[in-house]
Amino acid sequence: MFALGGLVALVHWTPAGAATALPPPYEGLVQAKSRKLDTVYLLPGADFAVYKKIMIDPVQVSFHKDWMREANRSRGAARISASDAQEIAQAARSGFQEIFAGAFKAKGYEVVSEPAADVLRLSPSVANLFINAPRPTSGAATRTYMVDAGEATLVLEVRDSTTGAILGLALDREATRGTGVTLATPASNRAEFEDLFRRWAAICVQGFERLKATRSVQSPPR
């Protein structure tokens, strides 16, 4: 997998609809229109109709580079430690993995663990995770109010499971949907991010079904 930072930069710096030269191994992909994700690239000629099952790699999670510094600013004794960050990342990994697999299962797709000719391999990542008001797992705590829990970027690689050929790439930077000014708690943060993960999972399932219906990805006009 190409470094997440390089991929996420495409979301931050590429205007909607603008063509961008992709780094290896994505240079054969072309940008496709998407109403629900920031940026989508697909391999011309790819036939998604042949895939009946889904294989999902373990979800990767990485924080925004400035997150811990910002989170610990003026927190006193209630600082976020490295172990706190690891625990948060693990919760995000397991939560997204379960939600992502569940979304495909709910639509009747079998989620498998071994490659095969009819298996599409998905490699999802949650990058630039930024939690506005995290709570430490131990020690002193502060009462913090928030409007929304934070933001993250979805990075999804799509490959043929047997050959490893890259068929698509999707990126989407989104904030969670707050319900107004509320007291930040681990439960409220998790609920908002799980809602974001469910939205991403639903969009990915819908996109896969549309690609299956189109039979073959077309090259854009030159």
N, C-alpha and C positions, 0 to 999 in steps of 0.2 A: 504494500500500500504506500502510495506517495505520502510525504509528510502532511499531516492534517493542516498545519499552518499555511502551507502553500495553497491548499484547496480552499480553505475558509477565506483566504484573501480574495478569491474570485468573487465571493458574495459581497465583500465590503467595497471593492474597488471597481467592479464591472457594472456599468449602467444596464438597466433592464433592456434586453433585446440586442445588446451590443455583442459583436463577434469577438471571441478571445482565443488566442493561441494557447492550447493546453500543453502541459509538459508531458513527457513520457510517464506512464504508458497510455495516456489518454489522447494522444495527438490524432487518432483516427476518428474521434467522436465529433459530432456536429451539434450545434446548439438547437434545441427544440423549444417551441413555445409552451409555456406552462402558466396557467392562471392561478395556481395554488402554491407553487414553489418558486423561490427566487431564480434559480438557475437549473436547467436540465440539459444534459448532453446525451446523445444516443449514437449508436453505431449504425451507419447507413446499411440497409440490407438485412439487419438483424430480424429474425422471425421469432417473436415471443410466443406464438401459438403452440410451439412444440413443447413448451414447459407446462407440466401438470402439477409438479411438486416444488416445494421451497426448502432451501437449506439456508440457515441463518448463522453466520459466524458470531462468536461472542462479541457483544457490544463493547466498543472502546469509549472511554469518557476522559476528557481533558478539560481543565479549568482555563478560564481567561488568564493570561499571563499576569495581570495586575490584581487578580481577585483576592488573594490572601492579604495583600498589602492594604487594599481598600477595605476589606472586611474587618481588619484589625485596627483601623484608624480610630482612635479615641474610644477604644473598647475597654481599656483598663485591664482588670483581671479576667474579663470574659473574652479572652482572645481565642481565635480559632487556631488549633495546632495542626501539625502535619497528620497526626492520627485522626483528628476530626475530619480533615479533608479526604483522607482515604476512606473513612466510613461513609461520608456523603457520596463519594464517587462510586463505591460499591453498591449503595442503595440505588443510585441512578442507573448503574449497569443492570442490576437484577430487575429493577422496575421496567426499564425500557425493553429488555429482552423478553420478559413475560408479556408485556402489552403488544409488542411487535409480532411475536409468534401467535398470540391470541387473535389478532386482527385477521391474519391469513386463515387460521383454523376456522374462524367464525364464517368465512366465506366458502368453506368447503375444501380448502387446500390442505394437503398433507404436508406437515413440516418434518423433514427427514434429516438424518445426520451423515449420510453417505452420498457421494456424487453419483450421478446417473445421467443418461442422455436426456431424460425428461425433467431434470432437476435444475432450477435456477438458483444460483448462489448469491445471497445478499450479505453485504458487509456494512452494517450500520455503525455510525459513530456519533456521539454527542460531543461537540467541540465548543470551545470558548464558553463553557458553562460559567455563568455569573449569578450567584445567589445574593440578592440585595440585603437580606437580614438573616444570615445563618446563625444558628445557636450552637454553642459548644456542647460536647457530649458530657463534660464534667466541669466542675468548678463553678465560679460565680456566673450568673446570667443577668442580662439586662433586658428591660422591657423595651422592645422596638416595634414601631408601627410602620406599616408599608402599604403601598397601593397595589403593587404586584410583586411576585416572588423573585423575578429576575428574567434572564434570557439565555438562549443557547443557540447553537447552529447544528442542524442535521447535516451529516455527510453520509451519503449512501452510494456505495459501489455495487454495481450489478454485473455478474459474470456468468458465463457458462460453467457449470460445476465440473465438467469432465476435462475441458481444455484450459480453463482459467482465462479464456478470452474475455476482455472487458467489453461489455455491451452497453453500459450506461453509467451515468454519474449524476447525482442530484445533490443540490446544496440549498439550504433554507435557513435563514436567520430569523428567529421569532422570539418575542417576549411572551411571558405567561399572561393570562387574562385575570387580572385582579377583580375583586368584587367591591372595591372601595377601600377606604382606610381601615385596616384590621391589624390586630396584634399578631406579629410574626411568631410562629411556632414551628418546630420540625414537622408537625402534622400538616399545617397549612402550606408550608413550602412544598412538601412532598405532593400534596393534593394538586397544587397548581401545576407543578412540573409533570405529573402523571397525566393531567388533562392535556398539556402540550404534547406529550408523547403519544396519547391516543389520537390527537388530530393528525400528527405526522404519520402514524401507522395507517389510519384510514385513507389518507391521501395516497400513500404508497400502494395500498391494495387497489384503490380505484385506478391509479395510473397503470398498474400492471394489467388490469382487466381491459383497459382501453387499448393498450399495446397488443394484447392477445387478439383483440377484435380487428385490429388494422392489418394483421398478418405480417407485414414487412415495413420496417422503418424506411422512409424515403429520404433521399438526399435533398437539401434545400436548393432552391433555384440559384444559379450563378449569374 
